[in-house]
Amino acid sequence: MAPLVYLCVRPQVDAADGEYASFAAAMQLDADGLERWNLVEEPLPADVFTRWRGFVVGGSPFNTTDDDAAKSAAQRQIEAGLEAVALEAAAGRTAALFTCFGIGVATRALGGEVTRDYPEGTGPTSIELTDDGRVDALFGGIAPAFTALTAHKEGTARLPDGAVLLARNDDCPVQAYRVGDRLYATQFHPEPTGVAFTERMTIYRNHGYFDASEYDLVAERVLAADLLEAQRLLRAFATAF
């Protein structure tokens, strides 16, 4: 059976290393079960959809709502690759889980709308499943209300046609959705432990996600959060696909 792959969309190597490790740990996969491809440096390979049976996508300091004319070559390459994966997964020809930055690219690729109107600060937030989420193949296996970590500057304003809303909260109405039965997208980060997330916070301390002078207060909240339910989603994805 072909392995799954983590698509790296972070230019910061240390942040990407930590994110990959978090995905692998939560999915309970080793390097053979979860491979890695750096979309920052290389476009998708020609055999992408036969080499890997499914994809997980993490966060990035990029935003899909950035002015297209100002996007770097790396960002354009990343978005083109993720768009191709989103279209294949929406058509049921592969499986994909897009998170944080990834949900924005998938949303736009599938005809939805992304906006700067629903940012969330860095740290734990409460998320609740919709009725559809409670009976979903992946989300139905976790608690109907759970805590996850966020840090984003944009969110989904309008779902792609045919998408099923799976999770929400008041600050960001679209926390997760599904298209078909093989494409999943979450605004929150399902993968990190509290320790891993604080390490990522250190890397992005001056990127505008939180007040750098409040690092210790934010880190304290992160380290106190129970994140096991969110991480269970990744194991469910690895098992299902």
Buried (B, 14 or more C-beta within 10 A) or exposed (E): EEBBBBBBBBBBEEBBBBBBBBBBBBBEBEEEEBBBBBBBEEEBEEEBBEBBBBBBBBBBBBBBBBEEEEBEEBBEBBBBBBBBBBBBBBEEEBBBBBBBBBBBBBBBBBEBEBEEEBBBBBBBBEBBBBEBBBEBEBBBBBBBEBBBBBBBBBBBBEBBEEBBBBBBBEBBBBBBBBBBBBBBBBBBBBBBBBEBBBBBBEBBBEBEBBEEEEBEEBBEEBEEBEBEBBBBBBBBBBEBB
